[in-house]
Amino acid sequence: MLNDELLEDFMQGFYGYGTFQAPIWFVGMEEGGGGSFEEIRRRLAAWDTLGRHALEDVVEYHKMFGVERFWNEPVVLQPTWASIIRVLLGSRGLSPTTEEVKTFQRETLGRANSGTCLIELLPLPSPNTATWLYASLSSLPKLQSRKTYLTYYSPLRIQQIQALIAEYRPPIVVFYGLGYLPLWQAVADNALRPSEPAGFYMGHHGSSTFVAIKHPASRGVANSYFDSVGQLIAGQA
């Protein structure tokens, strides 16, 4: 069984990677991984050892629980991160090659002092939405099913992320995964509206511009889509 006290602290305190001072925040539904008890245990232990920060350095954190292929040569592209990198570089007027995306992943994305920010609405990693290991690994009532987990943590984390946005005032917040649009609307205070070209939602609330886009894992979504997201964001700067 997992250490429930540490697990509870992790769910309350961990958001993702990079720095809240980044000009563009990327918000996903939940992190992939966590496909076994041992991996989850190592993730929790790494967060504990590193000091239980709200945001960790993505490389330092992953290497502590044995994942190095996304940074050590030959670099393996992580598909979601690769699309995020295309958006970031596109917002700077660049059309990156695959090698340039790999370099950015290896050296910059999610690093503590990189000027990038990757956070998740839900705190626990899971290999997919059909898999739920935590009921058998924890005695916490909130984790006895994915449904109870979502019911408890979705509104809580929405409030917490709203508070972080109000505190740090990122100029742009990008949500990915249009299947979760109602949750993104909740974070953005219902500011998101369909935008041209089709396939985007955009809105403004407070000092931030919110953009909702397709998930990188969506079927049939080409690199050009994420390049165009970057161009859209550049037009808001």
Buried (B, 14 or more C-beta within 10 A) or exposed (E): EBBEEBBBBBBBEBBBBBBBEBBBBBBBBBBBBBBEBEBBBBBBBBBEEEEBBEBBBBBBBBBBBEBEEBBEEEBEBBEBBBBBBBBBBBBEEBEBEEEBBBBBBBEBBBBBEBEBBBBBBBBBBBEEEEEBBBBEBBEBEBBBEBEBBBEBBBEEBBEBBBEBBEEBEBBBBBBBBBEBBEBBBBBBEEBBEEBEEEBBBBBEBEEBBBBBBBBBEBEEBEBEBBBBBBBBBBEEE
